[in-house]
Amino acid sequence: MAAYVLAIVLLIVFLSAAIKVLREYERGVVFRLGRVLKSPKGPGIVIIIPIVDRLLRVSLRVVTMDVPPQDVITKDNVSVKVNAVVYFRVMDPNNAIVEVENYLFATSQLAQTTLRSVCGQVELDELLAERDKINTTLQKILDRNTDPWGIKVTTVEVKHIDLPVEMQRSMAKQAEAERERRSKVISAEGEYQAASRLADAAQMIQDYPYALQLRYLQTLREVAAQSESRTLFPIPVDLFKPFLRKG
């Protein structure tokens, strides 16, 4: 009786060590006597040989990795702090385990050094204005270097650029000066257009003297309609000269 109980206990222990359940997003890299099997196992129920086989779980989900702020000196010698976020996933579980000791730590370190290198090759204005271009460059470099590890870097985004206080003040003054310049240019353009219109009107009055007389009469009508008191306007004799000449 004791032998049967012992056999059942050993069988349960053997099955618990031999049967593994992998989730849909997991794959199992199996080492058999130290040698990795070609194809990963899973998902679902996976049976291994206890003591002989060793199974390592690898997640295939997209990993969101935050790159801590990095001290960067731009091409025009401005010291800034830049941080980013990297999105990647494991495409080949075997390479992710065999080719690199810790693919998460290795990808994080590579992202930090690449961020410092790329941002240090551009000027501050380009770093602030052309983030899409820098993001694309970072993604290509990281994807190329992590490809032997079986990792696919899908997206890299620069999150925040921390400028020194002195540089922020300088940029604020520059922006204010630019706004004042635009305001003066717009005002000068308006005065130029107004002067052009007045010159056209003067030329038209010179060509057609009757226009000045009609404008004078229209002005009298407007003043008379708005004022409640009597207003006396002197009428120049030249006003009637065109009519007398015609008569």
C-alpha positions in Angstrom: 0.0 0.0 0.0 2.8 2.4 0.9 4.5 1.6 -2.4 1.4 2.6 -4.4 1.1 5.9 -2.5 4.8 6.6 -3.1 4.4 5.8 -6.8 1.3 8.1 -7.1 3.2 10.9 -5.3 6.2 10.5 -7.6 3.9 10.5 -10.6 2.3 13.7 -9.5 5.6 15.4 -8.9 6.9 14.2 -12.3 3.8 15.5 -14.2 3.9 18.8 -12.4 7.6 19.2 -13.5 7.0 17.9 -17.0 3.8 19.8 -17.9 3.9 23.5 -18.4 1.1 25.8 -19.5 2.1 28.8 -21.6 -0.2 31.8 -22.2 -1.1 33.0 -25.7 1.5 35.8 -25.6 4.3 33.5 -24.2 6.8 31.2 -25.9 9.1 28.7 -24.2 12.8 28.4 -25.0 13.8 24.9 -24.2 17.4 23.9 -23.3 18.0 20.1 -23.5 21.2 19.2 -21.8 22.5 22.7 -22.4 21.6 22.9 -26.1 18.7 25.0 -27.2 15.9 23.4 -29.3 15.4 25.0 -32.7 11.7 25.9 -32.4 10.2 27.6 -29.3 7.3 25.9 -27.5 3.8 27.1 -26.9 1.3 28.5 -26.5 -0.8 26.0 -24.6 0.4 22.8 -22.8 4.1 22.0 -23.2 5.6 18.7 -22.0 9.3 18.7 -21.1 11.6 16.1 -19.6 12.4 17.0 -16.0 16.1 17.4 -15.1 17.0 17.0 -18.8 15.1 20.0 -20.1 15.0 23.6 -18.9 12.3 26.0 -20.1 12.5 29.8 -20.1 9.4 31.9 -20.7 9.6 34.8 -23.1 6.8 37.4 -23.6 5.9 38.4 -27.1 3.9 41.5 -26.1 5.0 45.0 -26.9 7.3 46.4 -24.2 7.1 50.1 -23.3 10.4 51.2 -22.0 11.0 54.7 -20.6 14.5 56.1 -21.3 15.6 58.2 -18.3 16.7 61.8 -18.9 20.1 62.0 -20.6 22.6 64.9 -20.4 23.2 65.9 -24.0 25.5 68.7 -25.4 24.1 69.7 -28.8 26.1 70.5 -31.8 25.9 74.3 -31.0 27.2 73.6 -27.4 24.0 73.8 -25.5 23.5 71.5 -22.5 20.1 70.0 -22.3 18.4 66.9 -20.8 16.4 64.7 -23.1 14.3 61.6 -22.3 12.4 59.3 -24.6 10.1 56.2 -24.7 10.9 53.1 -26.8 8.3 50.5 -28.0 9.7 47.1 -29.0 8.8 43.4 -29.0 10.5 40.1 -29.2 10.3 38.5 -32.6 12.7 35.5 -32.1 12.6 34.1 -28.6 15.6 31.9 -29.1 17.9 34.8 -30.1 16.5 37.0 -27.3 17.7 34.4 -24.8 20.9 33.0 -26.5 22.4 36.1 -28.2 22.2 38.5 -25.2 22.3 38.0 -21.5 19.4 40.3 -20.6 17.6 41.7 -23.6 15.6 44.2 -21.5 18.6 45.7 -19.9 20.7 45.6 -23.1 17.9 47.4 -25.0 17.6 50.1 -22.3 21.4 50.8 -22.3 21.5 50.9 -26.1 18.6 53.3 -26.2 20.3 55.7 -23.7 23.6 55.8 -25.6 21.9 56.2 -29.0 19.7 59.0 -27.6 22.8 60.9 -26.4 24.7 60.2 -29.7 21.9 61.3 -32.1 20.9 64.4 -30.1 24.5 65.5 -29.8 24.8 65.6 -33.6 22.1 68.2 -34.2 21.7 71.8 -33.2 19.2 72.9 -30.6 16.8 74.5 -33.1 16.7 71.3 -35.1 16.2 69.2 -31.9 13.2 71.3 -31.0 11.6 71.7 -34.4 12.3 68.4 -36.1 11.4 65.7 -33.6 9.9 63.4 -36.2 13.2 63.3 -38.0 15.1 62.5 -34.8 12.5 59.9 -33.8 12.9 58.1 -37.1 16.7 58.2 -36.9 16.6 56.7 -33.3 14.2 54.0 -34.4 16.3 52.9 -37.4 19.5 52.8 -35.3 18.0 50.9 -32.5 16.2 48.4 -34.8 19.4 47.7 -36.7 21.4 47.0 -33.5 18.8 44.9 -31.8 17.9 42.8 -34.9 20.6 40.1 -34.0 18.9 39.8 -30.6 15.6 38.9 -32.2 14.0 42.2 -31.2 12.0 44.6 -33.3 11.9 48.3 -32.3 8.7 49.7 -33.7 8.6 53.3 -32.3 10.9 55.8 -30.5 9.5 59.1 -29.3 11.4 61.9 -27.7 9.1 62.9 -24.8 10.7 66.0 -23.1 13.6 68.4 -23.7 14.6 70.2 -20.5 16.4 73.5 -21.4 18.5 75.6 -19.0 16.8 78.6 -17.4 19.1 81.0 -19.2 18.3 79.4 -22.5 14.6 79.6 -21.8 14.9 83.3 -21.1 16.9 83.9 -24.3 14.3 82.0 -26.4 11.5 84.0 -24.8 13.3 87.3 -25.7 13.9 86.0 -29.2 10.2 85.1 -29.6 9.1 88.5 -28.2 11.5 90.3 -30.6 10.1 88.2 -33.5 6.5 89.1 -32.6 7.4 92.8 -32.4 9.1 92.5 -35.8 6.0 90.9 -37.4 3.8 93.6 -35.8 5.9 96.4 -37.3 6.0 94.7 -40.7 2.2 94.4 -40.7 1.8 98.0 -39.6 4.1 99.3 -42.2 2.4 97.1 -44.8 -1.0 98.7 -43.8 0.4 102.2 -44.0 1.8 101.4 -47.4 -1.5 100.1 -48.7 -3.3 103.1 -47.3 -0.8 105.5 -48.9 -1.3 103.7 -52.2 -5.0 104.1 -52.0 -4.8 107.8 -51.1 -2.4 108.3 -54.1 -4.9 106.6 -56.4 -7.7 108.7 -55.0 -5.7 111.9 -55.5 -5.0 110.9 -59.1 -8.6 110.2 -59.7 -9.7 113.6 -58.3 -7.0 115.3 -60.4 -8.4 113.6 -63.5 -12.0 114.2 -62.6 -12.5 117.6 -60.7 -16.2 116.9 -60.3 -15.4 114.1 -57.9 -14.0 116.5 -55.3 -17.2 118.6 -55.4 -19.4 115.6 -55.0 -17.3 114.4 -52.1 -17.6 117.8 -50.5 -21.4 117.8 -50.8 -21.6 114.2 -49.4 -19.6 115.3 -46.4 -21.9 118.2 -45.7 -24.9 115.8 -45.9 -23.3 113.4 -43.4 -22.4 116.2 -40.9 -25.9 117.7 -41.2 -27.5 114.4 -40.5 -25.4 113.6 -37.4 -25.4 117.1 -35.7 -28.4 118.4 -33.8 -27.3 122.0 -34.0 -26.8 124.3 -36.9 -23.4 124.2 -38.6 -22.3 126.8 -41.1 -19.8 125.8 -43.8 -18.2 128.3 -46.1 -18.7 127.4 -49.7 -15.7 128.2 -51.9 -16.4 129.9 -55.2 -14.2 127.3 -56.9 -16.9 124.8 -56.2 -19.2 126.4 -58.8 -16.6 127.1 -61.5 -17.0 123.7 -63.3 -20.7 124.3 -63.5 -20.3 127.9 -64.7 -17.8 126.9 -67.3 -20.2 124.2 -68.6 -23.1 126.8 -68.6 
